[in-house]
Amino acid sequence: MTYGTADLSEEGPGSKSTLASAVYTQLRDDLLRGVLETESKLRVEWVVSRYGAGASPVREALNRLASEGLLGRHDQRGFFIMPVSAEELEELTRTRCWMEERALRESIAHRTGEWEEQLVLALHRLARSQRRLPEDPASNNPEWEKLHRAFHRALIAACRSHWLVGFCDQLSDQASRYRLMSQASPAIERDDLGEHRLIAERTLDGDADGAVEALLNHYRLTAAMCIERFSQSEYPKASKTLRGRK
């Protein structure tokens, strides 16, 4: 994956934050898709060369990604890509289930007509999008990824806590990293759309227990499939670590 350097290297008033945002977006996408090898060091010079930006916006982007947990940081020794493991994924999934159960119950309890309409619309848009790219069935469609994220965000949007939504977003990023890293392995059949419809239907019916059950089963199945896919893959380091802790 290459990026042009012309647009990202130009300096000018107000350009620093724009450049940092561009590097942040591009590097974040690579991290979530598993393009970069886990546990590798990310030297500022290497990031500057790869993404075509100056050292200052690169450091800003790296610090932002570290604050979100997508990068680790050694004191005085720079940044590194966070490792992946079954143990980490299991902990992440448990925590995400705890947080989103509360957020979903709160949203159902404080439902509004507008929230219901937005959820129906999010499901409709997701249903109309193809998950896989026709030209590359092993890769997820970026548009589907955005709509998928929007659907899960819409589920908890009425919880009345931007803090809780923010924490859920951060956990969603981490979970997406595992899911996208494992997508190249042979897929296990599942009815993705059916799972999302069931979650939405129970939510819109006001069935909090049923909606939570459907949502948590959805996340747990995804985690189990990720571990299974990694155990069958040749993904460097990740498959070995996940097999050892399965």
Secondary structure as UniProt FT lines:
FT   HELIX           6..9
FT   TURN            13..14
FT   HELIX           15..33
FT   TURN            38..39
FT   STRAND          41..42
FT   HELIX           44..51
FT   HELIX           55..67
FT   TURN            68..69
FT   STRAND          71..74
FT   TURN            75..77
FT   STRAND          78..81
FT   HELIX           86..109
FT   HELIX           113..127
FT   STRAND          132..133
FT   TURN            134..135
FT   STRAND          136..140
FT   HELIX           142..155
FT   TURN            156..158
FT   HELIX           162..181
FT   TURN            182..184
FT   HELIX           192..204
FT   TURN            205..206
FT   HELIX           208..232
FT   TURN            236..237
FT   HELIX           238..245
//
